Amino acid sequence: MKATVERDQGKRRGKDTIVPAGQDAVRGTVPARRLQRLQQAIGNLGVQRVVEARLIQRDDDGATDDGTLTIEEPQSDPYDVSGTTLAEVHAQLDPTEWGRCTYHYDYDYDTTNGRTTRVNVTLRLTIRLPRWQEGRADASDAARAEWDRMMGALRTHEDGHADIAREWAPTVRERLLGVREGNVASRYNQVRGQVRTRQQQYDTQTQHGQTQGVSLDLSVDQEEAEGEAGAEEEAEVEAGE
């Protein structure tokens, strides 16, 4: 999965940052040039108040001084199937996974004294589902109803994968804070592996969605055909009378 790392930017910012005496190196940092200007403008006491305010600063959108977390709305990536019967559209479903939720935690960071002090994480989600358009209008009502039922269950299953990715997003960011710069990639891979394990557990628990109703009853086609054949025979009998 993609991980965007702004290493050079982190180093530059790290060298140009002062940590007030007695403060945690992970939070409450103030750029050196800004600190000097503040000292000239409002004196040391005023600077101390600014530093204390930064230690507890929180923006309206939930961002803090140690970074941001952005969770984007899922993107849709449909693939088309066609046919006039469930058997025909079933044959075109992805044989590996009828649906799929992919997730990427993109991150960048700043450093102070060789450790991450600010981490920004963006979670990007894509949900891939089949789309039946061509031939659907000529399918039976029963076939369309069975397809719609399956699609509702498949959407629920993939939304479950997306929810797991969302639940882990704050943990991904937190685990990358205070880490030595040379260990950031390995720490990310470690927590990413934990997310993958949780996703696999979800698939095992739901049998890849089958317990949630992800299946297609192809007998609907045969029942529909038998019903039509029976109606034709009955019509012939009535005509013969």
C-alpha positions as CSV (number, residue, x, y, z in Angstrom):
1,M,0.0,0.0,0.0
2,K,1.1,3.5,-0.8
3,A,2.9,5.5,2.0
4,T,4.0,9.0,1.2
5,V,6.9,10.0,3.4
6,E,8.3,13.5,3.3
7,R,11.7,12.7,4.9
8,D,13.6,15.8,3.7
9,Q,10.9,18.1,4.9
10,G,10.9,16.5,8.3
11,K,14.6,16.9,8.6
12,R,14.6,20.5,7.7
13,R,11.8,21.3,10.1
14,G,13.5,19.3,12.8
15,K,16.6,21.3,12.6
16,D,14.7,24.6,12.8
17,T,12.6,23.7,15.8
18,I,13.2,24.6,19.5
19,V,11.7,22.6,22.3
20,P,11.1,24.7,25.4
21,A,12.9,23.5,28.5
22,G,11.0,20.9,30.4
23,Q,8.5,20.3,27.6
24,D,7.9,17.0,25.8
25,A,9.9,16.8,22.6
26,V,6.9,15.2,20.8
27,R,4.4,18.1,21.4
28,G,4.5,21.8,22.1
29,T,7.3,22.8,19.6
30,V,7.7,26.3,18.2
31,P,9.7,27.2,15.1
32,A,13.0,29.0,16.1
33,R,12.5,32.1,14.0
34,R,9.0,32.5,15.2
35,L,10.1,32.1,18.8
36,Q,12.7,34.9,18.4
37,R,10.2,37.3,16.8
38,L,7.7,36.6,19.6
39,Q,10.4,37.3,22.2
40,Q,11.1,40.7,20.6
41,A,7.4,41.5,20.3
42,I,5.9,40.4,23.6
43,G,8.7,39.3,25.9
44,N,9.6,36.0,27.5
45,L,6.4,35.8,29.6
46,G,4.2,36.2,26.6
47,V,6.2,33.6,24.7
48,Q,5.7,31.1,27.5
49,R,1.9,31.6,27.3
50,V,2.0,31.0,23.6
51,V,3.9,27.7,24.1
52,E,1.5,26.6,26.8
53,A,-1.5,27.4,24.5
54,R,0.1,25.3,21.7
55,L,0.4,22.3,24.0
56,I,-3.4,22.1,24.3
57,Q,-4.3,23.7,21.0
58,R,-7.0,21.8,19.0
59,D,-8.6,23.0,15.8
60,D,-12.4,22.8,15.1
61,D,-11.9,19.9,12.8
62,G,-10.2,17.8,15.5
63,A,-6.6,18.4,14.3
64,T,-4.0,18.8,17.0
65,D,-0.5,20.1,17.1
66,D,0.9,16.6,16.5
67,G,-0.8,16.1,13.1
68,T,-4.1,15.5,11.3
69,L,-6.3,12.5,10.5
70,T,-8.3,12.7,7.3
71,I,-10.8,9.9,6.3
72,E,-12.1,10.4,2.8
73,E,-15.4,9.2,1.5
74,P,-15.1,5.8,-0.4
75,Q,-14.7,6.0,-4.1
76,S,-16.8,3.7,-6.3
77,D,-15.1,1.4,-8.9
78,P,-17.8,-0.7,-10.5
79,Y,-17.3,-3.5,-13.0
80,D,-20.0,-4.4,-15.5
81,V,-21.8,-7.7,-16.0
82,S,-24.5,-8.4,-18.5
83,G,-27.2,-10.9,-19.4
84,T,-30.9,-11.7,-19.1
85,T,-30.6,-14.5,-16.5
86,L,-28.8,-14.9,-13.1
87,A,-26.7,-17.7,-14.6
88,E,-25.4,-15.4,-17.3
89,V,-24.5,-12.5,-14.9
90,H,-23.1,-15.0,-12.3
91,A,-20.6,-16.3,-14.9
92,Q,-19.2,-12.8,-15.2
93,L,-18.7,-12.1,-11.6
94,D,-15.1,-11.7,-10.4
95,P,-14.1,-15.3,-9.6
96,T,-11.7,-14.2,-6.9
97,E,-13.9,-11.7,-5.1
98,W,-17.4,-10.6,-6.2
99,G,-16.7,-7.3,-4.4
100,R,-13.6,-5.7,-2.9
101,C,-12.7,-2.9,-0.5
102,T,-9.2,-1.5,-0.8
103,Y,-7.7,1.0,1.6
104,H,-4.6,3.1,1.7
105,Y,-3.1,5.0,4.6
106,D,-1.0,7.7,3.1
107,Y,1.2,9.5,5.6
108,D,3.8,12.2,6.0
109,Y,5.6,13.5,9.0
110,D,7.9,16.1,10.6
111,T,10.7,15.4,13.0
112,T,12.5,17.0,15.9
113,N,15.8,15.6,17.1
114,G,15.4,12.6,14.9
115,R,11.9,11.6,16.1
116,T,8.5,12.2,14.5
117,T,6.7,15.1,16.2
118,R,3.8,15.6,13.7
119,V,2.2,12.9,11.6
120,N,-0.6,13.4,9.0
121,V,-2.6,10.4,7.9
122,T,-5.1,10.2,5.1
123,L,-7.2,7.1,4.6
124,R,-8.4,6.5,1.1
125,L,-11.0,3.9,0.4
126,T,-12.3,2.3,-2.8
127,I,-15.2,-0.1,-3.0
128,R,-15.5,-2.3,-6.1
129,L,-18.9,-3.9,-6.8
130,P,-20.5,-5.5,-9.9
131,R,-23.0,-3.5,-11.9
132,W,-25.8,-5.2,-13.9
133,Q,-27.2,-2.9,-16.5
134,E,-27.2,-4.5,-20.0
135,G,-29.9,-7.1,-20.2
136,R,-31.4,-6.4,-16.8
137,A,-34.6,-5.0,-18.2
138,D,-35.2,-8.3,-20.0
139,A,-34.6,-10.4,-16.9
140,S,-37.5,-11.7,-14.8
141,D,-38.8,-9.9,-11.8
142,A,-37.6,-12.8,-9.6
143,A,-34.1,-12.6,-11.1
144,R,-33.8,-8.9,-10.5
145,A,-35.1,-9.2,-7.0
146,E,-32.6,-12.0,-6.2
147,W,-29.7,-9.9,-7.6
148,D,-30.7,-6.8,-5.6
149,R,-30.9,-8.9,-2.5
150,M,-27.4,-10.2,-3.1
151,M,-26.0,-6.8,-3.9
152,G,-27.4,-5.4,-0.6
153,A,-25.6,-8.1,1.3
154,L,-22.4,-7.6,-0.7
155,R,-22.5,-3.9,0.0
156,T,-22.9,-4.5,3.7
157,H,-19.9,-6.9,3.7
158,E,-17.6,-4.4,1.9
159,D,-18.8,-1.6,4.1
160,G,-17.7,-3.8,7.0
161,H,-14.2,-3.9,5.6
162,A,-14.2,-0.1,5.2
163,D,-15.4,0.3,8.8
164,I,-12.4,-1.7,10.0
165,A,-10.0,0.5,8.1
166,R,-11.7,3.6,9.6
167,E,-11.5,2.2,13.1
168,W,-7.7,1.6,12.8
169,A,-6.9,5.0,11.2
170,P,-6.3,6.8,14.5
171,T,-4.1,4.0,15.7
172,V,-2.0,4.1,12.6
173,R,-1.3,7.8,13.2
174,E,-0.7,7.4,17.0
175,R,1.7,4.5,16.4
176,L,3.8,6.7,14.1
177,L,4.3,9.5,16.6
178,G,7.5,9.7,18.6
179,V,9.2,7.1,16.4
180,R,12.8,7.4,15.3
181,E,12.9,8.5,11.7
182,G,14.7,5.4,10.5
183,N,12.0,3.2,12.1
184,V,9.0,4.9,10.6
185,A,8.5,2.6,7.6
186,S,8.9,-0.6,9.7
187,R,6.5,0.7,12.3
188,Y,4.0,1.5,9.6
189,N,4.4,-2.0,8.1
190,Q,3.8,-3.5,11.6
191,V,0.6,-1.7,12.3
192,R,-0.5,-2.2,8.6
193,G,-0.1,-5.9,9.2
194,Q,-2.3,-5.8,12.3
195,V,-5.1,-4.1,10.2
196,R,-4.7,-6.8,7.6
197,T,-5.0,-9.5,10.3
198,R,-8.3,-7.9,11.5
199,Q,-9.6,-7.8,7.9
200,Q,-8.8,-11.5,7.5
201,Q,-10.6,-12.3,10.8
202,Y,-13.7,-10.5,9.5
203,D,-13.7,-12.5,6.3
204,T,-13.3,-15.7,8.4
205,Q,-16.2,-14.8,10.7
206,T,-18.5,-13.9,7.8
207,Q,-17.2,-16.6,5.5
208,H,-16.4,-13.8,3.0
209,G,-19.9,-12.5,3.4
210,Q,-21.9,-15.7,3.0
211,T,-23.3,-15.5,6.5
212,Q,-24.5,-12.0,5.6
213,G,-26.3,-13.2,2.5
214,V,-23.7,-12.9,-0.2
215,S,-24.9,-15.7,-2.5
216,L,-27.1,-16.0,-5.6
217,D,-29.9,-18.5,-5.9
218,L,-29.6,-19.6,-9.5
219,S,-32.7,-21.8,-9.2
220,V,-34.7,-18.7,-9.6
221,D,-34.1,-18.9,-13.3
222,Q,-35.3,-22.5,-13.5
223,E,-38.4,-21.8,-11.4
224,E,-39.2,-18.9,-13.6
225,A,-38.8,-21.0,-16.7
226,E,-40.9,-23.8,-15.3
227,G,-43.6,-21.3,-14.3
228,E,-43.7,-20.0,-17.9
229,A,-43.8,-23.5,-19.3
230,G,-46.6,-24.4,-17.0
231,A,-48.6,-21.3,-18.0
232,E,-48.1,-22.1,-21.7
233,E,-49.3,-25.7,-21.3
234,E,-52.3,-24.5,-19.4
235,A,-53.0,-22.0,-22.1
236,E,-52.8,-24.7,-24.8
237,V,-55.1,-27.0,-22.8
238,E,-57.7,-24.2,-22.5
239,A,-57.3,-23.4,-26.2
240,G,-57.9,-27.2,-27.0
241,E,-61.1,-27.2,-25.0
